Amino acid sequence: MKKLTIRLKDDFHKDLLDLVAFKNDSINSYVINLIKNDLSKNTNLLRSYDNMIRDNITNVLITQKINELKAIQDGIFKEYKVNDILSNSKIYEVMTANSLNHILIPGHSGSRDAKDEFGNEFEYKHFKKSSSNHSWTFNDFSDTSIAKLKKAKAVIFAHINDVDFPYPGKLDWYYSIPGDIMCEYLLKYTQSIQNSRKMINVSPNQLESRLNASKIIPSAQNGVYDKYLSAIYKASSELEELTGVKNLLTSNKFWELIVALELNHQVNPEQGGREGAHDAYDSEGNPYEYKVSKNHAWNFQDISDNVLNKYYNDKAIILAVVDKENIEVEHIYSTEPADVVPLLRKKLQEKINRCLEKGSPIRRLQVSLSKSDLTRVNAKKLY
């Protein structure tokens, strides 16, 4: 076959070369963009995978710390028959008993908190230096509950310095008021109180001016709970660092964390106020209200109209049952605010009506949901 050569005019030849170059650049750009997009997808995939691995590792570490705390609680129970020390500020009762060389009394609400080596029983009250309320609170007092203080050797009013000492603080001073004297004091100074909560605060100044009390500095002697407290402080501090949730042992946050781990939620680190309006969030940022109980009875406290209306901002209201001795979740139910709020309003109104019929004031805007209410609120079992 003969080779044929065609000579093009210079202008046409230049235009053709430019066109080919343009096409080559377009093809190159197209291929490069395909590669970039593919790399971007792989990078995002790797980043997502990396985050997933990091989250899984964090959850494993969190579980390890929770198991450490359980082992500590088991040790205290085995030696002293006291359990559930990991919530609702129980840690400060342990701290107080340790500082005063007392032994905690196993029991429930209404029992005294601790006893000494002679069997004398003591009632504990505490407040923290970081608290906005520098006084001790007696909640839901009645003549009967006040009279029970007579049986106490003394009421210990402890001050926890959580500002100048490492977490969770230190008992740096306290007042000790004999039970019979404190009983007379409360009977006298609660007569004029009109609040429906039946609540009275007692300040350091009142104890000193009215009862001639003096601050007592605890001795530096080692207490029976020393080894346990050190282990609790270490494990709980590490757990707070892992989760970003502070004061885990001084509120209900610890049990909210246990539930959140099962639901893959993030616990809200804030407590109270606008920032703490919701208990947890899912991966998409949806807020949730948590109610955690040792049995199938969930309390809704101080449910004013504003509080009830705020529940509508939650994606769901989570009702959980936990075993506080074994530190594990037993049941989790999810309910819609649109189903729960009307029932809460109904229960609250019925409670108000009962009080009106008896001619007695309603002491607190509080109602509960029970196991039988789960069907009434169309609860879905998640766990």
C-alpha positions as CSV (number, residue, x, y, z in Angstrom):
1,M,0.0,0.0,0.0
2,K,1.4,3.4,-1.0
3,K,1.7,6.0,1.6
4,L,-0.2,9.1,0.9
5,T,0.9,12.5,2.3
6,I,-1.4,15.5,2.3
7,R,0.0,18.9,2.9
8,L,-2.4,21.3,4.7
9,K,-2.3,25.0,4.6
10,D,-0.5,26.5,7.5
11,D,-3.6,28.1,9.0
12,F,-5.7,25.0,8.8
13,H,-2.9,22.9,10.1
14,K,-2.6,25.1,13.2
15,D,-6.4,25.0,13.8
16,L,-6.4,21.3,13.7
17,L,-3.5,21.0,16.1
18,D,-5.3,23.3,18.5
19,L,-8.5,21.2,18.3
20,V,-6.6,18.0,19.0
21,A,-4.8,19.6,21.9
22,F,-8.2,20.8,23.3
23,K,-9.7,17.4,23.0
24,N,-6.7,15.8,24.7
25,D,-6.9,18.3,27.6
26,S,-10.6,17.6,27.9
27,I,-10.1,13.9,28.1
28,N,-7.2,14.3,30.5
29,S,-9.3,16.6,32.7
30,Y,-12.2,14.1,32.6
31,V,-9.9,11.2,33.6
32,I,-8.3,13.2,36.3
33,N,-11.7,14.3,37.7
34,L,-12.8,10.6,37.7
35,I,-9.7,9.7,39.7
36,K,-10.1,12.6,42.1
37,N,-13.8,11.7,42.7
38,D,-12.8,8.1,43.3
39,L,-10.1,9.1,45.7
40,S,-12.5,11.4,47.5
41,K,-15.0,8.6,47.9
42,N,-12.2,6.3,49.2
43,T,-11.0,9.1,51.5
44,N,-14.5,9.6,52.9
45,L,-14.9,5.9,53.3
46,L,-11.6,5.6,55.1
47,R,-12.5,8.6,57.3
48,S,-15.8,7.0,58.1
49,Y,-14.2,3.7,58.8
50,D,-11.6,5.4,61.0
51,N,-14.3,7.2,63.0
52,M,-16.2,3.9,63.3
53,I,-13.1,2.1,64.6
54,R,-12.4,5.0,67.0
55,D,-16.0,5.0,68.3
56,N,-15.8,1.2,68.8
57,I,-12.5,1.5,70.7
58,T,-14.0,4.3,72.9
59,N,-17.1,2.2,73.6
60,V,-14.8,-0.7,74.6
61,L,-12.9,1.5,77.0
62,I,-16.1,3.0,78.4
63,T,-17.4,-0.5,79.0
64,Q,-14.1,-1.4,80.7
65,K,-14.4,1.5,83.1
66,I,-18.0,0.7,83.9
67,N,-16.9,-2.9,84.7
68,E,-14.2,-1.5,87.0
69,L,-16.8,0.6,88.9
70,K,-19.0,-2.5,89.1
71,A,-16.2,-4.5,90.6
72,I,-15.6,-1.8,93.2
73,Q,-19.3,-1.7,94.1
74,D,-19.3,-5.5,94.4
75,G,-16.4,-5.3,96.8
76,I,-18.2,-2.8,99.0
77,F,-21.3,-4.9,98.9
78,K,-19.4,-8.0,99.8
79,E,-17.7,-6.4,102.8
80,Y,-20.4,-4.0,104.0
81,K,-23.7,-5.1,102.3
82,V,-24.1,-1.6,100.7
83,N,-24.9,-1.3,97.0
84,D,-26.0,1.4,94.5
85,I,-23.2,3.8,95.3
86,L,-22.8,5.1,91.8
87,S,-25.6,7.6,91.5
88,N,-27.6,10.4,93.1
89,S,-24.6,11.7,95.1
90,K,-24.3,8.4,97.1
91,I,-20.5,8.9,96.7
92,Y,-20.7,11.8,99.2
93,E,-22.3,9.6,101.8
94,V,-19.4,7.2,101.4
95,M,-17.0,10.1,101.6
96,T,-18.6,11.4,104.8
97,A,-18.7,8.0,106.5
98,N,-15.1,7.5,105.6
99,S,-14.0,10.9,107.1
100,L,-16.0,10.2,110.3
101,N,-15.0,6.5,110.6
102,H,-18.6,5.5,110.3
103,I,-20.1,2.5,108.6
104,L,-22.9,3.0,106.0
105,I,-26.3,1.4,106.9
106,P,-27.7,-0.9,104.1
107,G,-31.2,0.2,103.5
108,H,-33.6,2.4,101.5
109,S,-35.2,5.8,101.6
110,G,-36.3,6.7,105.1
111,S,-33.5,4.8,107.0
112,R,-30.6,6.5,108.6
113,D,-27.4,6.8,106.6
114,A,-24.6,5.5,108.8
115,K,-23.7,4.3,112.3
116,D,-20.6,4.4,114.5
117,E,-18.8,1.5,116.2
118,F,-21.3,1.7,119.1
119,G,-24.3,1.4,116.9
120,N,-25.3,5.1,117.1
121,E,-27.1,6.2,113.9
122,F,-26.5,9.3,111.9
123,E,-28.3,11.3,109.3
124,Y,-26.2,12.9,106.6
125,K,-26.7,16.2,104.7
126,H,-24.2,17.8,102.4
127,F,-23.7,20.6,99.9
128,K,-20.8,21.3,97.6
129,K,-18.7,24.5,97.5
130,S,-19.4,24.8,93.8
131,S,-23.1,24.8,94.4
132,S,-25.1,28.0,94.0
133,N,-27.1,27.0,97.1
134,H,-24.8,27.0,100.1
135,S,-27.3,25.4,102.5
136,W,-28.6,21.9,103.4
137,T,-32.1,20.9,102.2
138,F,-34.7,18.9,104.0
139,N,-37.2,17.8,101.3
140,D,-40.8,16.7,101.8
141,F,-40.7,17.1,105.6
142,S,-43.6,16.1,107.7
143,D,-44.2,15.8,111.5
144,T,-43.5,12.1,111.2
145,S,-40.2,12.5,109.3
146,I,-39.0,15.2,111.6
147,A,-39.9,13.1,114.7
148,K,-37.7,10.3,113.3
149,L,-34.7,12.5,113.7
150,K,-35.0,12.0,117.4
151,K,-33.7,8.5,117.0
152,A,-30.5,9.8,115.3
153,K,-27.4,10.4,117.5
154,A,-26.7,13.4,115.3
155,V,-27.4,15.0,112.0
156,I,-24.1,15.6,110.1
157,F,-24.1,18.8,108.0
158,A,-21.1,18.2,105.7
159,H,-19.4,20.7,103.4
160,I,-17.8,19.2,100.3
161,N,-15.0,21.3,98.9
162,D,-15.0,20.4,95.2
163,V,-13.3,23.6,94.2
164,D,-9.9,23.5,95.9
165,F,-9.5,19.7,95.9
166,P,-9.5,17.2,93.0
167,Y,-12.7,15.5,91.8
168,P,-15.1,14.7,93.5
169,G,-13.8,16.9,96.3
170,K,-13.1,16.6,100.0
171,L,-15.2,16.9,103.2
172,D,-13.3,19.8,104.8
173,W,-15.6,20.8,107.6
174,Y,-19.0,19.8,109.1
175,Y,-21.5,20.5,111.9
176,S,-22.8,17.8,114.2
177,I,-26.2,18.6,115.7
178,P,-27.9,16.1,118.1
179,G,-31.0,14.5,116.6
180,D,-33.4,15.7,119.3
181,I,-32.2,19.3,119.0
182,M,-32.5,19.2,115.2
183,C,-36.0,17.8,115.6
184,E,-37.0,20.7,117.8
185,Y,-35.4,23.2,115.5
186,L,-37.3,21.9,112.4
187,L,-40.6,21.7,114.3
188,K,-40.2,25.3,115.3
189,Y,-39.0,26.8,112.0
190,T,-41.2,24.8,109.6
191,Q,-44.4,26.1,111.2
192,S,-44.5,29.3,109.1
193,I,-43.4,27.7,105.8
194,Q,-46.1,27.8,103.2
195,N,-44.4,26.2,100.2
196,S,-46.2,23.2,98.8
197,R,-43.0,21.3,98.4
198,K,-42.7,21.0,102.2
199,M,-39.0,22.0,101.9
200,I,-36.7,23.9,104.2
201,N,-33.1,25.0,103.8
202,V,-30.7,25.3,106.7
203,S,-27.7,27.5,106.3
204,P,-24.4,27.5,108.3
205,N,-25.2,30.9,109.7
206,Q,-28.6,29.6,111.0
207,L,-26.9,26.7,112.7
208,E,-24.3,28.9,114.4
209,S,-26.7,31.7,115.4
210,R,-29.7,29.6,116.4
211,L,-28.0,26.5,117.8
212,N,-24.6,27.8,118.7
213,A,-23.0,25.2,116.5
214,S,-19.3,25.3,115.5
215,K,-17.5,23.9,112.5
216,I,-15.6,20.7,113.0
217,I,-12.5,19.8,111.0
218,P,-12.3,16.1,110.3
219,S,-9.1,14.3,111.4
220,A,-6.7,13.1,108.8
221,Q,-7.1,9.4,109.9
222,N,-7.7,6.8,107.3
223,G,-11.3,5.5,107.0
224,V,-12.6,2.1,106.2
225,Y,-13.6,3.1,102.6
226,D,-10.2,4.6,101.6
227,K,-9.2,1.9,99.2
228,Y,-12.6,1.9,97.5
229,L,-12.8,5.7,97.2
230,S,-9.4,6.0,95.6
231,A,-10.4,3.4,93.0
232,I,-13.8,5.0,92.4
233,Y,-12.2,8.5,91.9
234,K,-9.7,7.1,89.4
235,A,-12.2,5.0,87.3
236,S,-15.0,7.7,87.3
237,S,-12.5,10.4,86.3
238,E,-11.3,8.3,83.4
239,L,-14.9,7.5,82.4
240,E,-15.7,11.2,82.5
241,E,-12.7,12.0,80.3
242,L,-13.8,9.3,77.8
243,T,-17.4,10.4,77.6
244,G,-17.0,14.2,78.1
245,V,-19.8,14.0,80.8
246,K,-18.9,15.6,84.1
247,N,-20.3,14.8,87.5
248,L,-21.3,11.3,86.5
249,L,-21.6,10.1,90.1
250,T,-23.4,13.1,91.5
251,S,-26.6,12.9,89.3
252,N,-28.5,10.4,87.2
253,K,-26.1,10.9,84.3
254,F,-24.3,7.6,85.0
255,W,-27.5,5.6,84.3
256,E,-28.3,7.7,81.3
257,L,-24.9,6.8,80.0
258,I,-25.6,3.1,80.5
259,V,-28.8,3.4,78.5
260,A,-27.3,5.6,75.8
261,L,-24.6,3.0,75.1
262,E,-27.4,0.5,74.2
263,L,-29.1,3.0,71.9
264,N,-25.9,4.4,70.3
265,H,-26.8,7.9,71.7
266,Q,-24.6,10.6,73.0
267,V,-25.4,11.8,76.5
268,N,-25.8,15.5,76.9
269,P,-22.9,16.6,79.2
270,E,-24.8,19.6,80.5
271,Q,-27.0,19.3,83.6
272,G,-30.0,21.6,83.9
273,G,-30.7,25.0,82.3
274,R,-31.3,25.6,78.6
275,E,-28.2,23.6,77.6
276,G,-29.3,20.6,79.7
277,A,-32.9,20.7,78.5
278,H,-32.4,17.3,76.7
279,D,-30.8,14.1,78.1
280,A,-29.3,12.7,74.9
281,Y,-28.9,13.0,71.2
282,D,-28.8,10.5,68.3
283,S,-26.2,10.6,65.4
284,E,-28.5,13.0,63.5
285,G,-28.8,15.4,66.4
286,N,-32.3,14.5,67.4
287,P,-32.9,15.1,71.2
288,Y,-34.4,12.6,73.6
289,E,-35.8,12.7,77.2
290,Y,-34.6,9.8,79.4
291,K,-36.4,8.3,82.4
292,V,-34.5,5.6,84.2
293,S,-35.9,3.5,87.0
294,K,-35.0,0.4,89.0
295,N,-38.5,-0.9,88.3
296,H,-41.3,-0.2,85.9
297,A,-42.2,3.2,87.5
298,W,-40.9,6.4,85.9
299,N,-41.3,9.7,87.8
300,F,-42.0,13.0,86.1
301,Q,-41.2,15.7,88.6
302,D,-42.0,19.4,88.6
303,I,-44.0,19.1,85.4
304,S,-45.4,22.6,84.8
305,D,-47.0,23.5,81.5
306,N,-43.7,24.8,80.3
307,V,-41.9,21.5,81.1
308,L,-44.7,19.4,79.5
309,N,-44.7,21.5,76.3
310,K,-40.9,21.2,76.0
311,Y,-41.3,17.4,75.8
312,Y,-42.8,17.9,72.3
313,N,-39.3,19.0,71.2
314,D,-38.0,15.5,71.9
315,K,-38.0,12.9,69.1
316,A,-38.9,10.3,71.8
317,I,-39.2,9.8,75.5
318,I,-37.1,6.8,76.5
319,L,-38.3,4.8,79.5
320,A,-35.6,2.4,80.8
321,V,-35.3,-0.1,83.6
322,V,-31.8,-0.8,85.0
323,D,-30.4,-3.2,87.5
324,K,-28.3,-0.9,89.8
325,E,-26.7,-3.7,91.6
326,N,-25.3,-5.4,88.5
327,I,-25.1,-2.2,86.5
328,E,-26.9,-3.3,83.5
329,V,-29.9,-2.4,81.4
330,E,-32.9,-4.7,81.6
331,H,-35.5,-3.0,79.4
332,I,-35.8,0.1,77.2
333,Y,-39.0,1.4,75.8
334,S,-39.5,4.3,73.3
335,T,-42.6,6.5,73.4
336,E,-43.8,9.5,71.4
337,P,-44.3,12.8,73.3
338,A,-47.7,13.1,71.6
339,D,-48.8,10.0,73.5
340,V,-47.1,10.6,76.8
341,V,-47.8,14.3,77.5
342,P,-51.6,14.1,77.4
343,L,-51.5,11.1,79.8
344,L,-49.2,13.1,82.1
345,R,-51.6,16.0,82.0
346,K,-54.5,13.7,82.8
347,K,-52.8,12.1,85.7
348,L,-51.7,15.5,87.1
349,Q,-55.2,16.9,86.9
350,E,-56.6,13.8,88.7
351,K,-54.0,14.3,91.4
352,I,-54.9,18.0,91.8
353,N,-58.6,17.1,92.0
354,R,-58.0,14.5,94.7
355,C,-56.1,17.1,96.8
356,L,-58.9,19.6,96.3
357,E,-61.5,17.1,97.5
358,K,-59.4,16.5,100.6
359,G,-58.8,20.2,101.1
360,S,-55.1,19.8,101.1
361,P,-52.6,21.5,98.8
362,I,-50.7,19.6,96.1
363,R,-47.2,19.3,97.4
364,R,-45.4,18.7,94.1
365,L,-46.3,18.6,90.4
366,Q,-45.2,15.0,90.1
367,V,-46.8,11.9,88.6
368,S,-45.5,8.5,87.5
369,L,-45.9,6.2,84.6
370,S,-46.2,2.5,85.4
371,K,-45.8,-0.7,83.5
372,S,-49.6,-0.8,82.9
373,D,-49.3,2.6,81.2
374,L,-46.9,1.3,78.5
375,T,-49.8,0.2,76.3
376,R,-51.6,3.5,76.9
377,V,-48.6,5.4,75.5
378,N,-48.0,3.0,72.6
379,A,-44.6,2.1,73.9
380,K,-42.2,0.2,71.6
381,K,-39.8,-2.1,73.3
382,L,-36.2,-1.5,72.0
383,Y,-34.3,-3.7,74.4
